């Protein structure tokens, strides 16, 4: 950011998180899976698109925002005339996880996440559920629990092993409040970053979609179940205790700045005053974001594009590429709308999810930090941020807020203009 940031309560700041959009492996990326040291979500999707589509991926807005400056590639522009600041950020939390990523980005200190398989805590989870009046049994003798003959408590297979647990059920069998009640009981004794309550419409009994994951985990293969395809999905993320009053949405709301949370951000970020627009389809996420920006007055908008992450889990680089092109069109529209001095568009990620790496897990990668700054002069190259928390602190400064009001993070300084 520049030193000419707006006064408190002035301008619109929009943070667009392209879920799972990494730009190259962090030095410790191979600690869990050695092959992940080769992860490069952005580069590998670009390479695949040229081969599969017979043309370069069309990403003019991301190019104009400086993506090619922080991730040089033959198919990305190496210069821009937009007033942008471009850099990259390390994650600032262990593993690679959407919840931890977003909480960190909003200013939480998530550096001490406990990693644990459900198998290591079956006794205490079972005892808590039975004390709450539930019937609990192992499913087919495996280390996951069947509660009230309809709700599965299991390891989350989409994040790194042991980061999260899920409680999942078909909405045909139990309403979401019932699933959430089980999740809250599990959350009370769980040592992991989050317990995710998931309800949806599956292609068959959930027991048919249970599989082994890495490192001894066992859980529901949620994408394979049909939950994401069949409509009616309901999700609530119950995170480890955090001081949400010292995260960016709450700090902005207390300063009188309207806050809108879009897409998965509406599910996982806390702010009682926020307008929430949950959505999974990318078109809906972009529409909700544009609608919030068109509203008069100041604004903080945090939007998550989830379908990129889903394409990574599905190991489908072609779908990932098409989602990126769709996002790029939306970013072009946002650039056109955010045209006043003091406005900011921040495009970043929460982790990587390389669809070519050979597994369906997140990858531990740096993420881009691309900032459009109407009224600023030239292009600025930002130093590497040590944590996603620095992105939140930088956004706070853009809104005229004190970054020290957040529990974690330091404003990313200017380094060099070109």
Beta strands, then each sheet from edge to edge (+ up, - down):
strand 1: 12-18
strand 2: 22-25
strand 3: 84-89
strand 4: 136-139
strand 5: 142-147
strand 6: 151-155
strand 7: 164-170
strand 8: 194-200
strand 9: 210-212
strand 10: 218-220
strand 11: 234-239
strand 12: 259-263
strand 13: 275-277
strand 14: 299-305
strand 15: 344-348
strand 16: 365-372
strand 17: 380-381
strand 18: 416-417
sheet 1: 2+ 16- 15+ 1+ 14+ 12+ 13+
sheet 2: 2+ 16- 3+ 17+ 18-
sheet 3: 4+ 5- 6+ 7- 8- 11+
sheet 4: 9+ 10-
end
